[in-house]
């Protein structure tokens, strides 16, 4: 009955129904604290008991909504304002001073002060409910806010506020254990309105009972939910022309989840992964909240500094929001930073999701995988065209208009230490591995002994290299045939129809194309259009065939590790053409700069 079964709502991100009765545990914890303090003869136990009276009304109306889904926002706000009115009457929780003479004069009128307090308390309670969108988000914000209120109350010598804030923080922390990272229970409207009401009432009391505490202290302390609410009203009413109460998926926490987290975590792989991806959103907002809470506690009595931090928060919030909305995510919000802040179990599951997913590096979709994973998936069919791309190949893919428009048709892996380092920096992960063609061709052909394939075709290479290649494959019991066609720079050949016909007749599982870039990639696109069956792989292997037959020696491991294979090959085969290619590859850094480095896009 209490579970949130609405999984398709505009603001829903969880994958399975979850009970929304976290408020019951929090209110029960507060009641137990009062009973313990009562038997301990604490001198302020009467006040704490009275404090729970208006709190109960707020909790009850929220819980009723959690159970029936039929209590309107207007009704919840009305009851919360009624509870704030009770609080003002029972323990004089009314805002009367702002430190500005003109405003203080107006607020000396009881009705004005009372109306403002009632609306403000209800607004803060609703704001806490508004940010309750992801596992651990509102729970952590509320715990830190209550601890900060307790710390300042302690420094101001207010034992009563200190104990209530501490007890409330403990109750919410107990809930947080079951809500993060995998939500077994939600705060619900009952819990969110209850905790929001407590925070609002204590914020009013800590200033009114302690004149040394600046009125701006509680404002800075809870600026995140307040500003989120005010900005949402502005966005809905004046930007989108909607009702301020209309739900949408444009809150900051939702934008971070959609524009940062979902590009990192696949939401189609399973409920467990989706739930943990949900948990990855909250730490971004925790940090944002702490950037306001920490200076609030440090400068709790200095209104001028507190005002400066309030203005700084507003500017920072708008900058972050607009940047994310324009797909210009600030580098400070790099998701991999949060990746390390979560437990190892979450990190390991996310790494599993990254296998064979894609990022965009220098404008090119690159497969994030390892050589072992790649080799184990080549039997899946659908005739993929595999390209192992070093800096030169990535540059060619950007400069050749035909290839640029066909990059999604390739499975591109990184061959070259420089692109690999750039990719690892982009994702802060080691799942991107250097997969050189000269390594992969050995591994692919060794798979024949396990029956992965029995027939192959080679297109390109010199006639002597082709003969040696076929001879070596015959020793592995691989039936093979080869073509050495003349191919123009645009990848066309008069022999392509004959080659395609022969391949369709023989049906090899793997086709190796060794024509050099970009001819081999262009030729592969045209060849695949002419195939009438699905083979396992079309591998644009380039000069890897030369290494396989022993025509040239591979570069030493040290040179390969530091990315100097190209220079070693130039020494082996000195030519102006190869030197030009080497210098041409430096344009990779240009495309890296103007591409999507720092932003991850997912397929």
C-alpha positions as CSV (number, residue, x, y, z in Angstrom):
1,X,0.0,0.0,0.0
2,X,2.8,2.4,0.8
3,X,5.1,1.5,-2.1
4,X,5.6,4.0,-4.9
5,X,4.3,2.0,-7.9
6,X,4.4,4.9,-10.3
7,X,7.6,4.1,-12.1
8,X,6.9,6.1,-15.2
9,X,6.1,9.5,-13.7
10,X,8.0,12.5,-15.0
11,X,10.0,12.7,-11.8
12,X,10.4,9.0,-11.2
13,X,13.9,7.4,-11.6
14,X,13.6,4.2,-9.5
15,X,13.2,0.8,-11.1
16,X,11.1,-1.1,-8.6
17,X,8.4,-0.1,-6.2
18,X,9.8,1.2,-2.9
19,X,7.9,1.9,0.4
20,X,7.4,5.7,1.1
21,X,7.2,5.5,4.8
22,X,10.6,6.7,6.0
23,X,8.9,9.4,8.0
24,X,7.4,6.8,10.3
25,X,10.9,5.7,11.5
26,X,12.0,9.3,11.9
27,X,9.0,10.4,13.9
28,X,9.2,7.2,16.0
29,X,12.8,8.0,16.7
30,X,11.9,11.5,17.9
31,X,9.2,10.1,20.2
32,X,11.6,7.6,21.7
33,X,14.1,10.4,22.3
34,X,11.4,12.4,24.1
35,X,10.5,9.5,26.3
36,X,14.1,8.8,27.2
37,X,14.7,12.5,28.0
38,X,11.5,12.5,30.1
39,X,12.6,9.7,32.3
40,X,16.1,11.2,32.4
41,X,14.5,14.4,33.9
42,X,15.9,16.7,31.3
43,X,14.9,20.2,32.1
44,X,13.6,21.1,28.6
45,X,11.6,17.9,28.1
46,X,8.3,19.8,28.1
47,X,9.5,22.0,25.3
48,X,10.6,19.0,23.2
49,X,7.2,17.3,23.8
50,X,5.4,20.5,22.7
51,X,7.7,20.7,19.7
52,X,6.4,17.3,18.5
53,X,2.7,18.5,18.5
54,X,2.8,20.7,15.4
55,X,5.4,18.3,13.9
56,X,2.9,15.5,14.2
57,X,0.3,17.4,12.1
58,X,2.8,17.9,9.3
59,X,3.9,14.3,9.4
60,X,0.4,13.0,9.4
61,X,-0.8,14.9,6.3
62,X,2.4,13.8,4.5
63,X,2.0,10.2,5.5
64,X,-1.7,10.3,4.4
65,X,-0.5,11.3,0.9
66,X,2.1,8.5,0.9
67,X,-0.6,6.0,1.7
68,X,-3.5,7.3,-0.4
69,X,-1.8,9.4,-3.2
70,X,-4.8,11.7,-2.9
71,X,-3.7,14.6,-0.7
72,X,-3.1,17.7,-2.8
73,X,0.0,20.0,-2.5
74,X,-2.3,22.8,-1.4
75,X,-3.7,20.7,1.4
76,X,-0.2,19.7,2.6
77,X,0.9,23.3,2.5
78,X,-2.2,24.5,4.4
79,X,-1.6,21.9,7.2
80,X,2.1,22.9,7.4
81,X,1.2,26.6,7.7
82,X,-1.3,25.6,10.4
83,X,1.5,23.7,12.2
84,X,3.8,26.8,11.9
85,X,1.0,28.9,13.4
86,X,0.8,26.5,16.4
87,X,4.6,26.7,16.7
88,X,4.4,30.5,16.9
89,X,1.7,30.4,19.6
90,X,3.3,27.6,21.7
91,X,7.0,28.7,21.7
92,X,7.1,32.0,20.0
93,X,8.8,30.7,16.8
94,X,8.3,33.9,14.8
95,X,10.7,35.9,12.7
96,X,10.8,39.5,13.9
97,X,14.3,40.8,13.1
98,X,16.4,41.0,9.8
99,X,19.1,43.4,10.9
100,X,17.7,46.0,8.5
101,X,16.0,48.9,10.4
102,X,13.1,49.5,7.9
103,X,12.2,45.9,7.6
104,X,12.6,45.3,11.4
105,X,10.0,48.1,11.9
106,X,7.5,46.5,9.7
107,X,8.1,43.1,11.3
108,X,7.3,44.6,14.7
109,X,3.7,44.3,13.6
110,X,2.6,40.9,14.9
111,X,0.4,40.0,12.0
112,X,3.1,40.7,9.4
113,X,5.7,38.7,11.3
114,X,3.3,35.9,11.9
115,X,2.2,35.7,8.2
116,X,5.8,35.8,7.0
117,X,6.9,33.0,9.4
118,X,4.0,30.8,8.5
119,X,4.6,31.1,4.8
120,X,8.4,30.7,5.2
121,X,8.1,27.6,7.3
122,X,5.7,25.9,4.9
123,X,8.0,26.9,2.0
124,X,11.1,25.4,3.5
125,X,9.2,22.1,4.3
126,X,8.0,22.0,0.7
127,X,11.6,22.8,-0.5
128,X,13.0,19.8,1.3
129,X,10.3,17.6,-0.3
130,X,11.2,19.1,-3.7
131,X,14.8,18.0,-3.5
132,X,13.9,14.5,-2.4
133,X,14.5,13.1,-5.8
134,X,17.4,10.6,-5.6
135,X,18.7,8.1,-3.1
136,X,20.4,9.8,-0.1
137,X,20.0,13.4,-1.5
138,X,17.5,15.0,0.9
139,X,18.6,12.7,3.7
140,X,22.2,13.8,3.6
141,X,21.2,17.5,3.2
142,X,18.9,17.3,6.2
143,X,21.5,15.5,8.4
144,X,24.2,18.1,7.6
145,X,21.7,21.0,8.1
146,X,20.5,19.7,11.5
147,X,24.1,19.0,12.6
148,X,25.0,22.6,11.6
149,X,22.0,24.0,13.5
150,X,23.1,22.0,16.5
151,X,26.7,23.1,16.3
152,X,25.8,26.8,16.2
153,X,23.2,26.3,19.0
154,X,25.9,24.7,21.1
155,X,28.3,27.6,20.4
156,X,25.6,30.1,21.3
157,X,24.9,28.2,24.5
158,X,21.4,27.1,23.6
159,X,21.2,23.6,24.9
160,X,17.5,23.1,24.0
161,X,18.0,23.7,20.3
162,X,21.2,21.7,20.4
163,X,19.5,18.5,21.8
164,X,16.5,18.7,19.4
165,X,18.7,19.3,16.4
166,X,21.0,16.4,17.4
167,X,18.1,14.0,18.0
168,X,16.6,14.9,14.7
169,X,19.9,14.4,12.9
170,X,20.2,11.0,14.5
171,X,16.7,10.0,13.4
172,X,17.3,11.1,9.8
173,X,20.8,9.4,9.8
174,X,19.1,6.1,10.8
175,X,16.8,6.4,7.8
176,X,19.7,7.3,5.5
177,X,21.3,3.9,6.2
178,X,18.3,2.2,4.5
179,X,18.0,4.8,1.7
180,X,21.6,5.0,0.4
181,X,23.0,3.7,-1.8
182,X,20.3,1.2,-2.5
183,X,16.9,2.5,-1.5
184,X,15.0,0.0,0.6
185,X,12.7,2.8,1.8
186,X,11.9,6.4,0.7
187,X,11.5,9.4,2.8
188,X,8.1,10.1,1.4
189,X,6.0,13.2,1.8
190,X,5.5,12.4,5.5
191,X,9.2,12.3,6.2
192,X,10.2,15.1,3.9
193,X,7.6,17.6,5.2
194,X,8.4,16.5,8.8
195,X,12.1,17.0,8.6
196,X,11.7,20.2,6.5
197,X,9.3,21.6,9.2
198,X,11.8,20.7,12.0
199,X,14.6,22.5,10.1
200,X,12.5,25.5,9.5
201,X,11.3,25.8,13.1
202,X,14.8,25.4,14.5
203,X,16.1,27.9,12.0
204,X,13.6,30.5,13.3
205,X,14.2,29.6,17.0
206,X,18.0,29.6,16.8
207,X,18.0,33.2,15.6
208,X,15.2,34.5,17.7
209,X,16.4,32.9,21.0
210,X,20.1,33.9,20.3
211,X,20.5,37.5,19.0
212,X,24.2,36.8,18.4
213,X,23.3,34.3,15.6
214,X,22.8,36.2,12.3
215,X,19.5,36.0,10.6
216,X,21.4,35.1,7.5
217,X,22.9,32.0,9.1
218,X,19.8,29.8,8.6
219,X,19.2,31.3,5.2
220,X,22.7,30.3,3.9
221,X,22.4,27.0,5.7
222,X,19.3,26.0,3.8
223,X,19.9,28.0,0.6
224,X,20.1,25.0,-1.6
225,X,16.5,23.7,-1.2
226,X,15.2,27.3,-1.0
227,X,17.0,28.5,-4.2
228,X,16.0,25.2,-6.0
229,X,12.4,26.0,-5.2
230,X,12.5,29.6,-6.2
231,X,14.3,28.9,-9.4
232,X,11.9,26.1,-10.2
233,X,8.9,28.5,-9.8
234,X,10.7,31.1,-12.0
235,X,11.5,28.4,-14.7
236,X,8.0,27.0,-14.8
237,X,6.1,30.2,-14.6
238,X,8.2,32.7,-16.6
239,X,10.3,30.5,-18.9
240,X,8.0,27.7,-19.8
241,X,4.7,29.4,-19.1
242,X,3.4,26.6,-16.9
243,X,1.9,26.4,-13.5
244,X,4.5,26.7,-10.7
245,X,3.1,23.5,-9.2
246,X,3.3,21.5,-12.4
247,X,5.9,18.6,-12.1
248,X,8.8,18.5,-14.5
249,X,12.2,16.8,-14.8
250,X,14.2,19.9,-14.9
251,X,15.5,20.3,-11.4
252,X,19.3,20.5,-10.9
253,X,19.5,17.0,-9.5
254,X,17.5,15.7,-12.5
255,X,19.7,17.6,-15.0
256,X,22.8,16.1,-13.4
257,X,21.4,12.7,-13.6
258,X,20.3,13.0,-17.2
259,X,23.3,14.9,-18.6
260,X,26.1,13.4,-16.5
261,X,25.2,10.1,-14.8
262,X,23.1,8.5,-17.5
263,X,25.9,8.9,-20.1
264,X,28.1,7.0,-17.7
265,X,25.7,4.3,-16.5
266,X,23.4,2.3,-18.8
267,X,19.8,2.5,-17.5
268,X,18.9,-0.4,-19.7
269,X,21.0,-3.2,-18.1
270,X,19.0,-3.9,-15.0
271,X,17.3,-2.7,-11.9
272,X,20.4,-3.0,-9.7
273,X,22.6,-1.0,-12.0
274,X,19.9,1.6,-12.4
275,X,19.5,2.0,-8.7
276,X,23.2,2.4,-8.2
277,X,23.3,4.9,-11.0
278,X,20.6,6.7,-9.1
279,X,22.9,6.8,-6.0
280,X,25.7,8.4,-8.1
281,X,23.7,11.6,-8.6
282,X,23.4,12.6,-4.9
283,X,27.1,13.2,-4.1
284,X,27.1,16.1,-6.6
285,X,24.4,17.9,-4.6
286,X,25.9,16.9,-1.3
287,X,29.0,18.9,-2.3
288,X,26.9,21.8,-3.5
289,X,25.0,21.9,-0.1
290,X,28.3,21.6,1.9
291,X,29.7,24.6,0.0
292,X,26.9,26.6,1.7
293,X,26.7,24.8,5.0
294,X,30.4,24.9,5.9
295,X,30.8,28.7,5.6
296,X,27.4,29.2,7.4
297,X,28.7,27.4,10.4
298,X,32.1,29.2,10.3
299,X,30.7,32.7,10.0
300,X,27.4,32.2,11.8
301,X,27.5,35.6,13.5
302,X,28.9,37.7,10.6
303,X,26.0,38.9,8.4
304,X,28.2,40.6,5.8
305,X,30.2,37.5,5.0
306,X,27.1,35.3,5.1
307,X,25.4,37.7,2.6
308,X,28.4,37.3,0.3
309,X,28.3,33.5,0.4
310,X,24.5,33.6,-0.4
311,X,25.2,35.7,-3.5
312,X,28.1,33.4,-4.4
313,X,25.9,30.4,-4.1
314,X,23.2,31.9,-6.3
315,X,25.7,32.7,-9.0
316,X,27.3,29.3,-8.8
317,X,24.0,27.5,-9.0
318,X,22.9,29.4,-12.1
319,X,26.3,28.8,-13.7
320,X,26.2,25.1,-13.1
321,X,22.6,24.8,-14.2
322,X,22.9,26.8,-17.4
323,X,26.2,25.0,-18.3
324,X,24.6,21.6,-17.9
325,X,21.5,22.7,-19.8
326,X,23.7,23.8,-22.7
327,X,25.7,20.5,-22.7
328,X,28.8,22.4,-21.4
329,X,29.3,20.5,-18.2
330,X,32.0,22.2,-16.0
331,X,35.1,20.1,-15.5
332,X,34.6,20.3,-11.8
333,X,31.6,18.1,-12.2
334,X,33.5,15.4,-13.9
335,X,31.6,12.2,-13.1
336,X,34.7,10.0,-12.5
337,X,35.5,12.1,-9.4
338,X,32.2,10.9,-7.9
339,X,32.9,7.4,-9.2
340,X,35.7,7.1,-6.7
341,X,33.6,8.6,-3.9
342,X,31.2,5.6,-3.9
343,X,31.9,2.2,-2.6
344,X,34.1,-0.3,-4.5
345,X,31.0,-2.5,-5.2
346,X,29.3,0.3,-7.1
347,X,32.5,1.1,-9.0
348,X,33.0,-2.5,-10.1
349,X,29.4,-2.8,-11.4
350,X,29.7,0.5,-13.3
351,X,32.9,-0.8,-14.9
352,X,31.1,-3.8,-16.1
353,X,28.5,-1.6,-17.7
354,X,31.2,0.3,-19.5
355,X,32.4,-2.7,-21.4
356,X,31.7,-2.2,-25.2
357,X,29.9,1.1,-24.6
358,X,31.0,4.2,-26.4
359,X,32.4,7.6,-25.7
360,X,33.1,10.4,-28.1
361,X,36.8,11.2,-28.3
362,X,37.9,14.0,-30.7
363,X,34.4,13.8,-32.2
364,X,34.8,10.0,-33.0
365,X,32.7,7.3,-31.3
366,X,35.2,5.0,-29.6
367,X,34.4,1.6,-28.1
368,X,35.4,1.3,-24.4
369,X,36.6,-2.2,-24.1
370,X,39.6,-4.5,-23.6
371,X,41.3,-6.8,-26.1
372,X,40.1,-9.8,-24.2
373,X,36.5,-8.6,-24.2
374,X,36.6,-7.6,-27.8
375,X,38.0,-10.9,-29.0
376,X,35.3,-12.8,-27.0
377,X,32.5,-10.9,-28.8
378,X,33.5,-11.2,-32.4
379,X,31.3,-14.2,-33.0
380,X,28.1,-12.1,-32.6
381,X,27.7,-11.6,-36.3
382,X,26.1,-8.5,-38.1
383,X,29.4,-7.9,-40.0
384,X,31.0,-5.2,-37.8
385,X,33.8,-3.2,-39.3
386,X,36.6,-3.1,-36.8
387,X,39.1,-0.2,-36.9
388,X,42.0,0.1,-34.5
389,X,42.6,3.9,-34.5
390,X,45.7,5.7,-33.5
391,X,46.1,9.4,-33.6
392,X,46.6,9.4,-37.3
393,X,43.5,7.3,-38.0
394,X,41.3,9.5,-35.7
395,X,42.6,12.5,-37.6
396,X,41.7,10.9,-41.0
397,X,38.2,10.0,-39.7
398,X,37.7,13.7,-39.0
399,X,39.1,15.1,-42.2
400,X,37.6,12.6,-44.7
401,X,34.0,13.6,-45.2
402,X,32.8,10.1,-46.3
403,X,34.4,8.5,-43.2
404,X,33.2,11.3,-40.9
405,X,29.6,10.6,-41.8
406,X,30.1,6.9,-41.4
407,X,31.9,6.6,-38.0
408,X,28.8,5.1,-36.4
409,X,29.2,2.2,-38.9
410,X,32.6,1.3,-37.4
411,X,33.6,-0.3,-34.2
412,X,36.6,1.8,-33.3
413,X,39.1,0.8,-30.7
414,X,42.1,2.8,-29.6
415,X,45.5,1.9,-31.0
416,X,48.2,4.2,-29.7
417,X,49.1,5.3,-26.3
418,X,48.2,9.0,-26.8
419,X,44.5,8.4,-27.6
420,X,44.3,5.8,-24.9
421,X,45.6,8.2,-22.3
422,X,43.2,10.9,-23.5
423,X,40.3,8.4,-23.3
424,X,41.3,7.3,-19.8
425,X,41.4,10.9,-18.7
426,X,38.0,11.5,-20.2
427,X,36.4,8.7,-18.2
428,X,38.8,8.2,-15.3
429,X,38.7,4.5,-15.9
430,X,41.0,1.7,-17.0
431,X,38.4,-0.2,-19.0
432,X,39.9,1.6,-22.1
433,X,42.8,-0.5,-23.2
434,X,45.2,0.0,-26.1
435,X,44.2,-2.5,-28.8
436,X,46.7,-2.5,-31.5
437,X,46.0,-4.2,-34.8
438,X,49.3,-6.1,-34.6
439,X,48.3,-7.5,-31.2
440,X,44.7,-8.3,-32.2
441,X,45.5,-10.1,-35.4
442,X,47.6,-12.7,-33.5
443,X,44.8,-13.2,-30.9
444,X,42.1,-13.5,-33.6
445,X,44.0,-16.1,-35.6
446,X,44.9,-18.0,-32.4
447,X,41.1,-18.4,-31.7
448,X,40.9,-20.8,-34.7
449,X,42.2,-23.6,-32.4
450,X,39.0,-23.2,-30.3
451,X,36.8,-23.5,-33.4
452,X,35.8,-19.9,-33.4
453,X,36.2,-19.7,-37.2
454,X,37.5,-21.9,-39.9
455,X,37.7,-19.7,-43.0
456,X,39.2,-16.3,-43.6
457,X,39.9,-13.9,-46.5
458,X,42.7,-11.3,-47.0
459,X,42.2,-8.3,-49.2
460,X,45.4,-6.2,-49.8
461,X,49.0,-6.5,-48.9
462,X,51.7,-7.3,-51.4
463,X,51.5,-10.7,-53.3
464,X,54.4,-12.2,-51.3
465,X,52.9,-11.1,-48.0
466,X,49.6,-12.5,-49.1
467,X,51.2,-15.9,-49.9
468,X,53.0,-16.0,-46.6
469,X,49.8,-15.1,-44.8
470,X,47.8,-17.9,-46.4
471,X,50.7,-20.3,-45.7
472,X,50.6,-19.5,-42.0
473,X,46.8,-19.8,-41.8
474,X,47.0,-23.2,-43.4
475,X,49.2,-24.4,-40.5
476,X,46.3,-23.5,-38.2
477,X,43.8,-25.5,-40.3
478,X,42.2,-22.2,-41.5
479,X,40.9,-22.3,-45.1
480,X,41.9,-18.9,-46.6
481,X,42.0,-17.0,-49.9
482,X,43.4,-13.6,-50.8
483,X,43.0,-10.7,-53.2
484,X,45.5,-8.0,-54.0
485,X,43.4,-5.5,-55.8
486,X,44.3,-2.1,-57.0
487,X,42.3,0.4,-54.9
488,X,42.0,4.1,-55.5
489,X,42.3,6.7,-52.8
490,X,38.5,6.9,-52.4
491,X,38.3,3.2,-51.7
492,X,36.9,2.2,-55.1
493,X,38.2,-0.7,-57.1
494,X,37.2,-2.4,-60.4
495,X,37.6,-5.7,-58.7
496,X,35.1,-5.1,-55.8
497,X,32.2,-6.9,-57.5
498,X,34.3,-10.0,-58.2
499,X,35.7,-9.9,-54.6
500,X,32.2,-9.6,-53.1
501,X,30.9,-12.5,-55.3
502,X,33.8,-14.7,-54.2
503,X,33.2,-13.9,-50.5
504,X,29.5,-14.5,-50.8
505,X,30.3,-17.9,-52.3
506,X,33.0,-19.0,-49.8
507,X,31.4,-17.3,-46.7
508,X,34.5,-16.7,-44.6
509,X,33.9,-15.8,-41.0
510,X,36.6,-13.0,-41.0
511,X,37.8,-10.7,-43.7
512,X,41.1,-8.9,-43.2
513,X,41.6,-5.7,-45.2
514,X,45.2,-4.5,-45.4
515,X,45.0,-1.5,-47.8
516,X,46.1,1.2,-45.4
517,X,44.0,4.1,-44.1
518,X,41.8,5.6,-45.3
519,X,41.4,3.2,-48.4
520,X,40.7,0.1,-46.3
521,X,37.9,1.8,-44.3
522,X,36.3,3.2,-47.4
523,X,36.6,-0.1,-49.2
524,X,35.1,-2.0,-46.2
525,X,32.0,0.2,-46.3
526,X,31.5,-0.5,-50.0
527,X,32.2,-4.2,-49.5
528,X,29.7,-4.7,-46.7
529,X,26.9,-3.3,-48.8
530,X,27.5,-6.1,-51.3
531,X,27.6,-9.0,-48.8
532,X,24.5,-11.2,-48.7
533,X,25.3,-12.9,-45.4
534,X,26.5,-11.8,-41.9
535,X,30.1,-12.6,-41.2
536,X,31.7,-12.3,-37.8
537,X,34.2,-9.5,-38.5
538,X,35.6,-7.2,-41.2
539,X,39.0,-6.2,-39.7
540,X,40.8,-3.1,-41.2
541,X,44.2,-4.4,-40.1
542,X,46.5,-2.2,-42.3
543,X,50.2,-3.1,-41.8
544,X,49.4,-5.7,-39.1
545,X,49.7,-8.4,-41.7
546,X,53.3,-7.4,-42.3
547,X,54.0,-8.0,-38.6
548,X,52.2,-11.3,-38.6
549,X,54.2,-12.8,-41.4
550,X,57.4,-11.4,-40.0
551,X,58.2,-8.9,-42.8
552,X,58.8,-6.2,-40.1
553,X,59.7,-6.4,-36.5
554,X,57.3,-4.9,-34.0
555,X,58.5,-2.0,-31.9
556,X,60.1,-2.7,-28.5
557,X,57.6,-2.7,-25.6
558,X,59.2,0.5,-24.1
559,X,58.6,2.5,-27.3
560,X,55.1,1.1,-27.6
561,X,54.3,2.0,-24.0
562,X,55.3,5.7,-24.4
563,X,53.6,6.0,-27.8
564,X,56.6,6.1,-30.2
565,X,55.6,3.2,-32.4
566,X,55.2,5.5,-35.4
567,X,58.8,6.8,-35.1
568,X,60.1,3.2,-34.9
569,X,58.2,2.3,-38.0
570,X,59.6,5.4,-39.8
571,X,63.1,4.2,-39.0
572,X,62.2,0.8,-40.4
573,X,60.6,2.2,-43.6
574,X,62.0,5.7,-44.1
575,X,59.9,7.7,-46.6
576,X,58.5,11.2,-47.0
577,X,54.9,9.7,-47.1
578,X,55.4,8.1,-43.7
579,X,57.0,11.2,-42.3
580,X,54.1,13.3,-43.5
581,X,51.7,10.8,-41.8
582,X,53.6,11.3,-38.5
583,X,53.3,15.1,-38.6
584,X,49.7,14.8,-39.8
585,X,48.8,12.8,-36.7
586,X,49.5,15.8,-34.5
587,X,46.2,17.3,-35.7
588,X,44.6,14.8,-33.4
589,X,45.2,17.3,-30.5
590,X,43.3,19.9,-32.5
591,X,40.2,17.7,-32.9
592,X,40.6,16.6,-29.3
593,X,40.4,20.2,-28.2
594,X,37.4,21.1,-30.3
595,X,35.7,17.8,-29.8
596,X,33.9,16.5,-26.7
597,X,36.8,16.0,-24.4
598,X,35.5,16.6,-20.9
599,X,32.0,15.5,-21.9
600,X,30.8,12.0,-22.3
601,X,28.1,11.1,-24.8
602,X,26.6,7.6,-24.8
603,X,24.9,5.6,-27.4
